[in-house]
Amino acid sequence: MENKITEYSCHEFSDQLAAKVSVPGGGGAAAYVGALSMALCSMAGNFTIGKKKYAQYEEELQAILKEAEGIRTKLLDLVEEDAKMFEPLSKAYSISKEDPERADKLEKATLDAIVPPLEMMRQIKRVIELLERMQVIGSVIMISDVGCGAALAGAALQSASLNVFINTKSLQDRDKANSFEQEADSILDEYVVRAQNVFDDVNAKLRK
C-alpha cells in the first residue's frame, strides 16, 4: 500500500471501505471505531479539566487523558496492522493445493492475522473502563459524548471479535484456536455488557 489508511480523509476511508478492495475491511473499521470511542472519552475529559466543580478529579483526568492518547494511537496503528496482515493471508490462500508447503504457510499467515483484532479487543476493553470512569468524573454537559463513546466501543469490540473468529475457524492447531476464542469470549462476555450499561445509564439520565 502506497498510502497509510489512517491518512485517508473521512471520505476516502469510506470510499475505500465500500470499494471492491480487500483493505480496509471489517477489522480496520473496528479499530477505527474503537479509536473514535477513545477520542470521545478524551473530548469529555478535555472539557472537564480546569473546571472548579471538578477540581478534585484534575489529577485523575490528566492521567486518563495521557493513557487515552496512547490507546487511541495504538488503535489507529492497528488499522494499518490489520491491513498489513491480510496480504500474506490472501497470498497463502492462493497457493496451489498441490504445494506441500501450503498448509504451513497458511497456518502461519492465519495466526498472524489473528493478532491485530485480538489486540483491538484488549485495547477496547480499556476504552470501556475509561469511559465508565469518565461517566462519573466528567462534566455533566459531556455525558452524551460519553454515551456515544460507549455505544461505539461496544460495537467495535463485537466487530473485532468476528475478525478473530473467522480466522480461528480455519486454524489447524485447535489448542491455539480455542485459547484465542476463550480470550475473545471472555472479553465479550464482560465488556459488551459494561459498554451497554454506560449507554443505558446515560440514556436514562438524558430522558428523565
VOLUM-39946 format. One record per residue: x, y, z of N, C-alpha, C in turn; residue in one letter. Coordinates in Angstrom, 3 decimals. Layout:
BEGIN
+----------+----------+----------+----------+----------+----------+----------+----------+----------+--------+
:   n_east :  n_north :     n_up :  ca_east : ca_north :    ca_up :   c_east :  c_north :     c_up : residu :
+----------+----------+----------+----------+----------+----------+----------+----------+----------+--------+
:        X :        Y :        Z :        X :        Y :        Z :        X :        Y :        Z :      a :
...
+----------+----------+----------+----------+----------+----------+----------+----------+----------+--------+
***
This chain:
BEGIN
+----------+----------+----------+----------+----------+----------+----------+----------+----------+--------+
:   n_east :  n_north :     n_up :  ca_east : ca_north :    ca_up :   c_east :  c_north :     c_up : residu :
+----------+----------+----------+----------+----------+----------+----------+----------+----------+--------+
:    0.843 :   -1.193 :    0.000 :    0.000 :    0.000 :    0.000 :    0.880 :    1.245 :    0.000 :      m :
:    0.619 :    2.154 :   -0.932 :    1.432 :    3.356 :   -1.042 :    1.103 :    4.347 :    0.077 :      e :
:   -0.168 :    4.521 :    0.351 :   -0.593 :    5.474 :    1.365 :   -1.073 :    4.747 :    2.616 :      n :
:   -0.831 :    5.362 :    3.762 :   -1.342 :    4.795 :    5.003 :   -2.853 :    5.003 :    5.044 :      k :
:   -3.560 :    3.970 :    5.442 :   -5.018 :    4.049 :    5.511 :   -5.452 :    5.150 :    6.469 :      i :
:   -4.714 :    5.298 :    7.563 :   -5.094 :    6.288 :    8.571 :   -4.826 :    7.720 :    8.119 :      t :
:   -4.203 :    7.877 :    6.964 :   -4.000 :    9.215 :    6.415 :   -5.101 :    9.589 :    5.427 :      e :
:   -6.025 :    8.658 :    5.163 :   -7.159 :    8.974 :    4.308 :   -8.060 :   10.006 :    4.985 :      y :
:   -8.742 :   10.807 :    4.177 :   -9.804 :   11.650 :    4.719 :  -10.986 :   10.747 :    5.071 :      s :
:  -11.962 :   11.291 :    5.765 :  -13.161 :   10.509 :    6.094 :  -13.819 :    9.984 :    4.819 :      c :
:  -13.893 :   10.855 :    3.800 :  -14.498 :   10.455 :    2.525 :  -13.700 :    9.335 :    1.873 :      h :
:  -12.381 :    9.463 :    1.877 :  -11.531 :    8.454 :    1.247 :  -11.613 :    7.118 :    1.969 :      e :
:  -11.631 :    7.157 :    3.297 :  -11.734 :    5.917 :    4.057 :  -13.056 :    5.220 :    3.743 :      f :
:  -14.129 :    6.001 :    3.736 :  -15.448 :    5.438 :    3.440 :  -15.503 :    4.881 :    2.022 :      s :
:  -14.913 :    5.603 :    1.076 :  -14.888 :    5.141 :   -0.317 :  -14.132 :    3.829 :   -0.448 :      d :
:  -12.973 :    3.743 :    0.208 :  -12.173 :    2.528 :    0.147 :  -12.876 :    1.357 :    0.819 :      q :
:  -13.556 :    1.654 :    1.919 :  -14.278 :    0.603 :    2.638 :  -15.415 :    0.048 :    1.778 :      l :
:  -16.009 :    0.908 :    0.972 :  -17.131 :    0.494 :    0.122 :  -16.682 :   -0.173 :   -1.177 :      a :
:  -15.433 :    0.054 :   -1.567 :  -14.947 :   -0.421 :   -2.865 :  -14.629 :   -1.919 :   -2.862 :      a :
:  -14.450 :   -2.448 :   -4.056 :  -14.095 :   -3.859 :   -4.206 :  -12.585 :   -4.024 :   -4.030 :      k :
:  -12.139 :   -3.728 :   -2.817 :  -10.734 :   -3.914 :   -2.444 :  -10.718 :   -4.606 :   -1.081 :      v :
:   -9.636 :   -5.302 :   -0.820 :   -9.584 :   -6.131 :    0.398 :   -9.420 :   -5.343 :    1.683 :      s :
:   -8.666 :   -4.238 :    1.608 :   -8.432 :   -3.430 :    2.810 :   -8.642 :   -1.960 :    2.493 :      v :
:   -9.171 :   -1.212 :    3.438 :   -9.606 :   -1.642 :    4.777 :  -10.875 :   -2.487 :    4.701 :      p :
:  -11.045 :   -3.317 :    5.709 :  -12.238 :   -4.142 :    5.821 :  -12.819 :   -4.036 :    7.216 :      g :
:  -13.487 :   -5.087 :    7.646 :  -14.141 :   -5.061 :    8.947 :  -13.194 :   -4.859 :   10.109 :      g :
:  -12.004 :   -5.454 :   10.021 :  -11.034 :   -5.295 :   11.107 :  -10.552 :   -3.866 :   11.234 :      g :
:  -10.205 :   -3.259 :   10.097 :   -9.757 :   -1.877 :   10.114 :  -10.844 :   -0.936 :   10.598 :      g :
:  -12.072 :   -1.216 :   10.170 :  -13.206 :   -0.391 :   10.612 :  -13.406 :   -0.518 :   12.116 :      a :
:  -13.251 :   -1.721 :   12.640 :  -13.408 :   -1.940 :   14.082 :  -12.372 :   -1.141 :   14.877 :      a :
:  -11.125 :   -1.184 :   14.420 :  -10.062 :   -0.444 :   15.114 :  -10.303 :    1.058 :   15.037 :      a :
:  -10.761 :    1.527 :   13.884 :  -11.017 :    2.956 :   13.698 :  -12.156 :    3.431 :   14.601 :      y :
:  -13.210 :    2.633 :   14.664 :  -14.337 :    2.982 :   15.535 :  -13.900 :    2.949 :   17.000 :      v :
:  -13.050 :    1.996 :   17.347 :  -12.509 :    1.953 :   18.705 :  -11.728 :    3.217 :   19.026 :      g :
:  -10.947 :    3.695 :   18.050 :  -10.183 :    4.935 :   18.243 :  -11.118 :    6.132 :   18.415 :      a :
:  -12.220 :    6.140 :   17.681 :  -13.195 :    7.220 :   17.812 :  -13.863 :    7.197 :   19.191 :      l :
:  -14.131 :    6.011 :   19.691 :  -14.742 :    5.916 :   21.021 :  -13.794 :    6.436 :   22.089 :      s :
:  -12.490 :    6.138 :   21.917 :  -11.495 :    6.657 :   22.856 :  -11.394 :    8.170 :   22.740 :      m :
:  -11.496 :    8.681 :   21.513 :  -11.426 :   10.122 :   21.287 :  -12.575 :   10.847 :   21.986 :      a :
:  -13.750 :   10.249 :   22.001 :  -14.894 :   10.864 :   22.675 :  -14.686 :   10.934 :   24.184 :      l :
:  -14.037 :    9.912 :   24.723 :  -13.707 :    9.933 :   26.150 :  -12.734 :   11.074 :   26.433 :      c :
:  -11.748 :   11.227 :   25.559 :  -10.780 :   12.316 :   25.723 :  -11.453 :   13.678 :   25.593 :      s :
:  -12.372 :   13.780 :   24.664 :  -13.103 :   15.033 :   24.483 :  -13.816 :   15.428 :   25.778 :      m :
:  -14.481 :   14.465 :   26.383 :  -15.183 :   14.729 :   27.648 :  -14.196 :   15.171 :   28.722 :      a :
:  -13.040 :   14.520 :   28.761 :  -12.026 :   14.893 :   29.741 :  -11.475 :   16.286 :   29.510 :      g :
:  -11.229 :   16.621 :   28.250 :  -10.673 :   17.937 :   27.921 :  -11.646 :   19.071 :   28.242 :      n :
:  -12.933 :   18.783 :   28.169 :  -13.931 :   19.797 :   28.509 :  -14.188 :   19.863 :   30.019 :      f :
:  -13.615 :   18.936 :   30.759 :  -13.796 :   18.906 :   32.216 :  -12.611 :   19.524 :   32.946 :      t :
:  -11.419 :   19.287 :   32.414 :  -10.195 :   19.794 :   33.040 :  -10.254 :   21.323 :   33.201 :      i :
:   -9.800 :   21.762 :   34.366 :   -9.732 :   23.197 :   34.631 :  -10.995 :   23.792 :   35.218 :      g :
:  -12.045 :   22.974 :   35.340 :  -13.292 :   23.488 :   35.903 :  -13.281 :   23.308 :   37.423 :      k :
:  -13.640 :   24.381 :   38.111 :  -13.648 :   24.374 :   39.577 :  -14.433 :   23.216 :   40.155 :      k :
:  -15.588 :   22.986 :   39.574 :  -16.502 :   21.964 :   40.085 :  -15.862 :   20.581 :   40.113 :      k :
:  -14.890 :   20.353 :   39.226 :  -14.282 :   19.023 :   39.103 :  -12.803 :   19.033 :   39.504 :      y :
:  -12.419 :   20.046 :   40.277 :  -11.009 :   20.211 :   40.664 :  -10.445 :   18.989 :   41.389 :      a :
:  -11.298 :   18.314 :   42.153 :  -10.823 :   17.146 :   42.910 :  -10.389 :   15.995 :   41.992 :      q :
:  -10.843 :   16.028 :   40.738 :  -10.516 :   14.953 :   39.797 :   -9.432 :   15.357 :   38.793 :      y :
:   -8.886 :   16.554 :   38.958 :   -7.952 :   17.096 :   37.973 :   -6.798 :   16.149 :   37.675 :      e :
:   -6.165 :   15.649 :   38.707 :   -5.006 :   14.774 :   38.516 :   -5.404 :   13.481 :   37.810 :      e :
:   -6.536 :   12.920 :   38.220 :   -7.001 :   11.677 :   37.592 :   -7.369 :   11.923 :   36.131 :      e :
:   -8.003 :   13.035 :   35.863 :   -8.378 :   13.367 :   34.486 :   -7.143 :   13.504 :   33.596 :      l :
:   -6.114 :   14.135 :   34.120 :   -4.864 :   14.280 :   33.366 :   -4.274 :   12.905 :   33.042 :      q :
:   -4.332 :   12.005 :   34.023 :   -3.804 :   10.648 :   33.814 :   -4.619 :    9.894 :   32.775 :      a :
:   -5.935 :   10.056 :   32.824 :   -6.812 :    9.402 :   31.853 :   -6.517 :    9.908 :   30.446 :      i :
:   -6.365 :   11.221 :   30.319 :   -6.094 :   11.795 :   29.001 :   -4.772 :   11.286 :   28.426 :      l :
:   -3.780 :   11.158 :   29.268 :   -2.485 :   10.654 :   28.808 :   -2.603 :    9.208 :   28.348 :      k :
:   -3.275 :    8.387 :   29.143 :   -3.452 :    6.985 :   28.764 :   -4.311 :    6.864 :   27.510 :      e :
:   -5.364 :    7.660 :   27.451 :   -6.289 :    7.607 :   26.315 :   -5.593 :    7.933 :   25.002 :      a :
:   -4.671 :    8.873 :   25.048 :   -3.939 :    9.244 :   23.834 :   -3.131 :    8.063 :   23.314 :      e :
:   -2.515 :    7.325 :   24.228 :   -1.752 :    6.147 :   23.833 :   -2.630 :    5.065 :   23.243 :      g :
:   -3.790 :    4.854 :   23.829 :   -4.712 :    3.825 :   23.334 :   -5.254 :    4.209 :   21.964 :      i :
:   -5.619 :    5.479 :   21.813 :   -6.163 :    5.933 :   20.528 :   -5.121 :    5.751 :   19.419 :      r :
:   -3.874 :    6.098 :   19.719 :   -2.794 :    5.924 :   18.745 :   -2.592 :    4.454 :   18.414 :      t :
:   -2.633 :    3.603 :   19.432 :   -2.461 :    2.162 :   19.227 :   -3.560 :    1.592 :   18.336 :      k :
:   -4.798 :    2.024 :   18.567 :   -5.911 :    1.532 :   17.751 :   -5.776 :    1.982 :   16.303 :      l :
:   -5.304 :    3.193 :   16.094 :   -5.068 :    3.650 :   14.718 :   -3.939 :    2.840 :   14.071 :      l :
:   -2.915 :    2.521 :   14.843 :   -1.845 :    1.664 :   14.329 :   -2.389 :    0.291 :   13.926 :      d :
:   -3.372 :   -0.181 :   14.668 :   -3.963 :   -1.492 :   14.379 :   -4.799 :   -1.490 :   13.102 :      l :
:   -5.271 :   -0.321 :   12.681 :   -5.925 :   -0.226 :   11.369 :   -4.914 :   -0.647 :   10.300 :      v :
:   -3.708 :   -0.108 :   10.416 :   -2.640 :   -0.416 :    9.462 :   -2.158 :   -1.858 :    9.607 :      e :
:   -2.015 :   -2.291 :   10.857 :   -1.506 :   -3.640 :   11.116 :   -2.460 :   -4.702 :   10.585 :      e :
:   -3.752 :   -4.458 :   10.745 :   -4.751 :   -5.409 :   10.257 :   -4.658 :   -5.550 :    8.734 :      d :
:   -4.501 :   -4.416 :    8.058 :   -4.363 :   -4.445 :    6.599 :   -3.083 :   -5.158 :    6.181 :      a :
:   -2.000 :   -4.889 :    6.913 :   -0.695 :   -5.487 :    6.614 :   -0.740 :   -7.003 :    6.724 :      k :
:   -1.461 :   -7.521 :    7.712 :   -1.529 :   -8.962 :    7.939 :   -2.451 :   -9.672 :    6.949 :      m :
:   -3.344 :   -8.904 :    6.297 :   -4.282 :   -9.541 :    5.369 :   -3.586 :   -9.986 :    4.086 :      f :
:   -2.640 :   -9.202 :    3.621 :   -1.997 :   -9.512 :    2.335 :   -1.323 :  -10.884 :    2.308 :      e :
:   -0.476 :  -11.228 :    3.297 :    0.120 :  -12.575 :    3.272 :   -0.909 :  -13.687 :    3.436 :      p :
:   -1.990 :  -13.405 :    4.160 :   -3.034 :  -14.414 :    4.308 :   -3.718 :  -14.658 :    2.971 :      l :
:   -4.007 :  -13.585 :    2.264 :   -4.621 :  -13.695 :    0.948 :   -3.725 :  -14.472 :   -0.013 :      s :
:   -2.429 :  -14.192 :    0.035 :   -1.474 :  -14.891 :   -0.831 :   -1.386 :  -16.366 :   -0.473 :      k :
:   -1.448 :  -16.666 :    0.822 :   -1.362 :  -18.064 :    1.259 :   -2.546 :  -18.877 :    0.754 :      a :
:   -3.725 :  -18.263 :    0.749 :   -4.908 :  -18.957 :    0.246 :   -4.805 :  -19.234 :   -1.253 :      y :
:   -4.031 :  -18.422 :   -1.960 :   -3.913 :  -18.585 :   -3.414 :   -2.836 :  -19.594 :   -3.808 :      s :
:   -2.076 :  -20.072 :   -2.827 :   -1.052 :  -21.079 :   -3.122 :   -1.730 :  -22.359 :   -3.599 :      i :
:   -1.145 :  -22.994 :   -4.578 :   -1.707 :  -24.236 :   -5.118 :   -1.842 :  -25.291 :   -4.021 :      s :
:   -2.929 :  -26.005 :   -4.054 :   -3.160 :  -27.054 :   -3.057 :   -2.200 :  -28.222 :   -3.234 :      k :
:   -1.505 :  -28.221 :   -4.346 :   -0.510 :  -29.274 :   -4.587 :    0.825 :  -28.945 :   -3.925 :      e :
:    0.978 :  -27.695 :   -3.530 :    2.227 :  -27.261 :   -2.899 :    2.307 :  -27.835 :   -1.484 :      d :
:    3.357 :  -28.641 :   -1.192 :    3.472 :  -29.258 :    0.136 :    3.653 :  -28.259 :    1.284 :      p :
:    4.071 :  -27.036 :    0.956 :    4.270 :  -26.013 :    1.990 :    3.018 :  -25.168 :    2.233 :      e :
:    1.982 :  -25.407 :    1.461 :    0.790 :  -24.559 :    1.550 :    0.182 :  -24.542 :    2.951 :      r :
:    0.027 :  -25.706 :    3.547 :   -0.629 :  -25.807 :    4.850 :    0.125 :  -25.023 :    5.924 :      a :
:    1.457 :  -25.162 :    5.922 :    2.264 :  -24.455 :    6.926 :    2.219 :  -22.941 :    6.715 :      d :
:    2.305 :  -22.521 :    5.465 :    2.266 :  -21.088 :    5.161 :    0.907 :  -20.489 :    5.509 :      k :
:   -0.141 :  -21.253 :    5.232 :   -1.489 :  -20.780 :    5.529 :   -1.713 :  -20.697 :    7.035 :      l :
:   -1.202 :  -21.671 :    7.755 :   -1.336 :  -21.673 :    9.214 :   -0.619 :  -20.470 :    9.831 :      e :
:    0.582 :  -20.197 :    9.359 :    1.343 :  -19.056 :    9.895 :    0.647 :  -17.730 :    9.576 :      k :
:    0.185 :  -17.601 :    8.347 :   -0.484 :  -16.364 :    7.946 :   -1.779 :  -16.162 :    8.731 :      a :
:   -2.466 :  -17.250 :    9.011 :   -3.710 :  -17.166 :    9.773 :   -3.428 :  -16.759 :   11.216 :      t :
:   -2.408 :  -17.348 :   11.802 :   -2.016 :  -16.978 :   13.167 :   -1.644 :  -15.496 :   13.246 :      l :
:   -0.908 :  -15.027 :   12.245 :   -0.512 :  -13.617 :   12.212 :   -1.735 :  -12.706 :   12.064 :      d :
:   -2.717 :  -13.153 :   11.299 :   -3.910 :  -12.337 :   11.047 :   -4.804 :  -12.213 :   12.271 :      a :
:   -4.646 :  -13.133 :   13.215 :   -5.456 :  -13.091 :   14.440 :   -4.926 :  -12.021 :   15.404 :      i :
:   -3.655 :  -11.729 :   15.330 :   -3.020 :  -10.819 :   16.297 :   -3.672 :   -9.436 :   16.338 :      v :
:   -3.855 :   -8.747 :   15.193 :   -4.424 :   -7.387 :   15.271 :   -5.827 :   -7.318 :   15.870 :      p :
:   -6.805 :   -8.122 :   15.420 :   -8.139 :   -7.988 :   16.010 :   -8.207 :   -8.387 :   17.484 :      p :
:   -7.382 :   -9.338 :   17.901 :   -7.378 :   -9.712 :   19.307 :   -6.780 :   -8.582 :   20.150 :      l :
:   -5.758 :   -7.932 :   19.615 :   -5.178 :   -6.787 :   20.316 :   -6.161 :   -5.611 :   20.347 :      e :
:   -6.944 :   -5.451 :   19.290 :   -8.007 :   -4.436 :   19.299 :   -8.930 :   -4.659 :   20.486 :      m :
:   -9.324 :   -5.900 :   20.686 :  -10.237 :   -6.223 :   21.778 :   -9.622 :   -5.877 :   23.128 :      m :
:   -8.347 :   -6.173 :   23.286 :   -7.668 :   -5.865 :   24.554 :   -7.633 :   -4.356 :   24.797 :      r :
:   -7.394 :   -3.602 :   23.727 :   -7.344 :   -2.149 :   23.863 :   -8.744 :   -1.570 :   24.132 :      q :
:   -9.730 :   -2.079 :   23.434 :  -11.084 :   -1.530 :   23.559 :  -11.688 :   -1.816 :   24.930 :      i :
:  -11.323 :   -2.923 :   25.545 :  -11.859 :   -3.166 :   26.891 :  -11.380 :   -2.090 :   27.853 :      k :
:  -10.158 :   -1.595 :   27.645 :   -9.658 :   -0.497 :   28.484 :  -10.380 :    0.806 :   28.131 :      r :
:  -10.706 :    0.991 :   26.857 :  -11.504 :    2.159 :   26.459 :  -12.803 :    2.194 :   27.262 :      v :
:  -13.434 :    1.045 :   27.375 :  -14.711 :    0.956 :   28.089 :  -14.525 :    1.272 :   29.571 :      i :
:  -13.437 :    0.792 :   30.157 :  -13.158 :    1.105 :   31.562 :  -12.977 :    2.609 :   31.777 :      e :
:  -12.286 :    3.251 :   30.849 :  -12.064 :    4.697 :   30.978 :  -13.358 :    5.480 :   30.759 :      l :
:  -14.195 :    5.012 :   29.857 :  -15.497 :    5.652 :   29.656 :  -16.371 :    5.521 :   30.902 :      l :
:  -16.295 :    4.361 :   31.559 :  -17.041 :    4.181 :   32.806 :  -16.630 :    5.223 :   33.837 :      e :
:  -15.340 :    5.443 :   33.931 :  -14.848 :    6.414 :   34.910 :  -15.196 :    7.843 :   34.495 :      r :
:  -15.093 :    8.129 :   33.210 :  -15.418 :    9.463 :   32.729 :  -16.892 :    9.795 :   32.954 :      m :
:  -17.719 :    8.775 :   32.910 :  -19.145 :    8.979 :   33.181 :  -19.351 :    9.521 :   34.602 :      q :
:  -18.467 :    9.124 :   35.498 :  -18.580 :    9.513 :   36.906 :  -17.931 :   10.873 :   37.170 :      v :
:  -16.743 :   11.090 :   36.615 :  -15.977 :   12.291 :   36.988 :  -15.986 :   13.383 :   35.924 :      i :
:  -16.540 :   13.096 :   34.760 :  -16.552 :   14.078 :   33.688 :  -17.679 :   15.084 :   33.840 :      g :
:  -17.541 :   16.201 :   33.140 :  -18.565 :   17.243 :   33.167 :  -19.908 :   16.698 :   32.696 :      s :
:  -20.961 :   17.093 :   33.388 :  -22.301 :   16.597 :   33.031 :  -22.716 :   17.052 :   31.637 :      v :
:  -22.143 :   18.144 :   31.160 :  -22.532 :   18.602 :   29.821 :  -21.949 :   17.711 :   28.727 :      i :
:  -21.038 :   16.817 :   29.110 :  -20.399 :   15.919 :   28.137 :  -20.948 :   14.503 :   28.214 :      m :
:  -22.007 :   14.314 :   28.969 :  -22.485 :   12.951 :   29.227 :  -22.944 :   12.237 :   27.953 :      i :
:  -23.535 :   12.978 :   27.013 :  -23.992 :   12.336 :   25.782 :  -22.811 :   11.821 :   24.961 :      s :
:  -21.682 :   12.541 :   25.009 :  -20.490 :   12.099 :   24.279 :  -19.906 :   10.828 :   24.891 :      d :
:  -19.973 :   10.737 :   26.208 :  -19.532 :    9.509 :   26.878 :  -20.432 :    8.341 :   26.467 :      v :
:  -21.739 :    8.596 :   26.410 :  -22.670 :    7.555 :   25.980 :  -22.417 :    7.125 :   24.551 :      g :
:  -22.135 :    8.095 :   23.676 :  -21.806 :    7.772 :   22.285 :  -20.537 :    6.933 :   22.221 :      c :
:  -19.557 :    7.308 :   23.026 :  -18.306 :    6.554 :   23.065 :  -18.530 :    5.113 :   23.481 :      g :
:  -19.413 :    4.917 :   24.461 :  -19.707 :    3.561 :   24.933 :  -20.399 :    2.738 :   23.852 :      a :
:  -21.333 :    3.364 :   23.140 :  -22.030 :    2.661 :   22.063 :  -21.053 :    2.241 :   20.973 :      a :
:  -20.146 :    3.137 :   20.621 :  -19.153 :    2.819 :   19.600 :  -18.182 :    1.742 :   20.079 :      l :
:  -17.784 :    1.826 :   21.341 :  -16.832 :    0.851 :   21.883 :  -17.424 :   -0.556 :   21.891 :      a :
:  -18.695 :   -0.665 :   22.281 :  -19.340 :   -1.973 :   22.279 :  -19.409 :   -2.564 :   20.879 :      g :
:  -19.757 :   -1.724 :   19.908 :  -19.830 :   -2.186 :   18.518 :  -18.450 :   -2.557 :   17.988 :      a :
:  -17.441 :   -1.747 :   18.318 :  -16.077 :   -2.032 :   17.871 :  -15.567 :   -3.345 :   18.447 :      a :
:  -15.901 :   -3.597 :   19.699 :  -15.477 :   -4.830 :   20.364 :  -16.082 :   -6.046 :   19.668 :      l :
:  -17.368 :   -5.991 :   19.410 :  -18.030 :   -7.111 :   18.741 :  -17.507 :   -7.296 :   17.324 :      q :
:  -17.270 :   -6.178 :   16.632 :  -16.759 :   -6.252 :   15.265 :  -15.367 :   -6.872 :   15.227 :      s :
:  -14.515 :   -6.458 :   16.148 :  -13.162 :   -7.027 :   16.201 :  -13.204 :   -8.528 :   16.468 :      a :
:  -14.136 :   -8.949 :   17.317 :  -14.222 :  -10.376 :   17.661 :  -14.518 :  -11.241 :   16.440 :      s :
:  -15.339 :  -10.734 :   15.535 :  -15.665 :  -11.505 :   14.332 :  -14.425 :  -11.740 :   13.481 :      l :
:  -13.487 :  -10.785 :   13.537 :  -12.255 :  -10.929 :   12.778 :  -11.265 :  -11.866 :   13.461 :      n :
:  -11.499 :  -12.143 :   14.733 :  -10.760 :  -13.214 :   15.415 :  -11.359 :  -14.558 :   15.017 :      v :
:  -12.677 :  -14.666 :   15.141 :  -13.343 :  -15.953 :   14.940 :  -13.281 :  -16.463 :   13.502 :      f :
:  -13.278 :  -15.544 :   12.517 :  -13.211 :  -16.013 :   11.132 :  -11.870 :  -16.683 :   10.843 :      i :
:  -10.848 :  -16.289 :   11.606 :   -9.525 :  -16.883 :   11.422 :   -9.296 :  -18.104 :   12.302 :      n :
:   -9.785 :  -18.073 :   13.534 :   -9.607 :  -19.261 :   14.390 :  -10.352 :  -20.460 :   13.798 :      t :
:  -11.405 :  -20.188 :   13.072 :  -12.205 :  -21.260 :   12.459 :  -11.375 :  -22.155 :   11.548 :      k :
:  -10.376 :  -21.555 :   10.882 :   -9.597 :  -22.329 :    9.908 :   -8.241 :  -22.792 :   10.426 :      s :
:   -7.920 :  -22.465 :   11.684 :   -6.637 :  -22.920 :   12.239 :   -6.600 :  -24.440 :   12.389 :      l :
:   -5.457 :  -25.018 :   12.059 :   -5.280 :  -26.455 :   12.252 :   -4.952 :  -26.768 :   13.713 :      q :
:   -4.237 :  -25.865 :   14.346 :   -3.882 :  -26.034 :   15.757 :   -5.090 :  -25.630 :   16.607 :      d :
:   -5.892 :  -26.608 :   16.967 :   -7.148 :  -26.328 :   17.666 :   -6.918 :  -25.872 :   19.104 :      r :
:   -5.789 :  -26.242 :   19.699 :   -5.492 :  -25.753 :   21.051 :   -5.293 :  -24.238 :   21.034 :      d :
:   -4.535 :  -23.771 :   20.057 :   -4.331 :  -22.324 :   19.926 :   -5.640 :  -21.627 :   19.582 :      k :
:   -6.390 :  -22.245 :   18.685 :   -7.671 :  -21.659 :   18.285 :   -8.589 :  -21.497 :   19.494 :      a :
:   -8.656 :  -22.543 :   20.301 :   -9.512 :  -22.492 :   21.490 :   -9.037 :  -21.444 :   22.486 :      n :
:   -7.724 :  -21.305 :   22.619 :   -7.171 :  -20.304 :   23.538 :   -7.546 :  -18.896 :   23.094 :      s :
:   -7.402 :  -18.611 :   21.792 :   -7.783 :  -17.298 :   21.266 :   -9.279 :  -17.035 :   21.453 :      f :
:  -10.062 :  -18.045 :   21.155 :  -11.516 :  -17.893 :   21.251 :  -11.969 :  -17.684 :   22.694 :      e :
:  -11.330 :  -18.388 :   23.613 :  -11.681 :  -18.223 :   25.027 :  -11.370 :  -16.817 :   25.516 :      q :
:  -10.226 :  -16.276 :   25.084 :   -9.888 :  -14.906 :   25.480 :  -10.898 :  -13.916 :   24.891 :      e :
:  -11.202 :  -14.098 :   23.612 :  -12.152 :  -13.198 :   22.956 :  -13.530 :  -13.284 :   23.606 :      a :
:  -13.976 :  -14.491 :   23.891 :  -15.286 :  -14.673 :   24.519 :  -15.333 :  -14.073 :   25.917 :      d :
:  -14.236 :  -14.216 :   26.642 :  -14.175 :  -13.658 :   27.988 :  -14.313 :  -12.138 :   27.958 :      s :
:  -13.631 :  -11.507 :   27.016 :  -13.728 :  -10.047 :   26.874 :  -15.138 :   -9.653 :   26.457 :      i :
:  -15.685 :  -10.367 :   25.489 :  -17.041 :  -10.058 :   25.019 :  -18.063 :  -10.184 :   26.142 :      l :
:  -17.981 :  -11.280 :   26.872 :  -18.981 :  -11.552 :   27.912 :  -19.030 :  -10.451 :   28.962 :      d :
:  -17.884 :   -9.898 :   29.299 :  -17.850 :   -8.865 :   30.335 :  -18.043 :   -7.460 :   29.785 :      e :
:  -17.334 :   -7.154 :   28.697 :  -17.234 :   -5.742 :   28.302 :  -18.335 :   -5.235 :   27.377 :      y :
:  -18.969 :   -6.108 :   26.633 :  -20.129 :   -5.657 :   25.846 :  -21.233 :   -5.203 :   26.804 :      v :
:  -21.406 :   -5.963 :   27.877 :  -22.401 :   -5.609 :   28.901 :  -22.024 :   -4.295 :   29.580 :      v :
:  -20.749 :   -4.120 :   29.894 :  -20.318 :   -2.895 :   30.566 :  -20.500 :   -1.661 :   29.677 :      r :
:  -20.206 :   -1.825 :   28.390 :  -20.420 :   -0.708 :   27.461 :  -21.911 :   -0.383 :   27.361 :      a :
:  -22.723 :   -1.417 :   27.295 :  -24.167 :   -1.210 :   27.206 :  -24.705 :   -0.549 :   28.471 :      q :
:  -24.146 :   -0.909 :   29.607 :  -24.587 :   -0.304 :   30.870 :  -24.309 :    1.200 :   30.896 :      n :
:  -23.145 :    1.594 :   30.375 :  -22.834 :    3.028 :   30.308 :  -23.836 :    3.727 :   29.400 :      v :
:  -24.071 :    3.136 :   28.241 :  -25.044 :    3.724 :   27.310 :  -26.422 :    3.837 :   27.953 :      f :
:  -26.857 :    2.765 :   28.595 :  -28.192 :    2.749 :   29.215 :  -28.304 :    3.789 :   30.323 :      d :
:  -27.255 :    3.920 :   31.127 :  -27.261 :    4.909 :   32.208 :  -27.345 :    6.331 :   31.660 :      d :
:  -26.548 :    6.593 :   30.619 :  -26.570 :    7.919 :   30.006 :  -27.936 :    8.184 :   29.377 :      v :
:  -28.454 :    7.212 :   28.665 :  -29.756 :    7.356 :   28.018 :  -30.839 :    7.645 :   29.029 :      n :
:  -30.807 :    6.942 :   30.160 :  -31.809 :    7.142 :   31.198 :  -31.739 :    8.560 :   31.765 :      a :
:  -30.511 :    9.058 :   31.987 :  -30.356 :   10.409 :   32.527 :  -30.839 :   11.471 :   31.547 :      k :
:  -30.584 :   11.264 :   30.284 :  -30.969 :   12.245 :   29.273 :  -32.482 :   12.272 :   29.022 :      l :
:  -33.143 :   11.173 :   29.337 :  -34.565 :   11.068 :   29.026 :  -35.476 :   11.242 :   30.243 :      r :
:  -34.867 :   11.689 :   31.360 :  -35.664 :   11.915 :   32.571 :  -36.615 :   13.082 :   32.365 :      k :
+----------+----------+----------+----------+----------+----------+----------+----------+----------+--------+
***
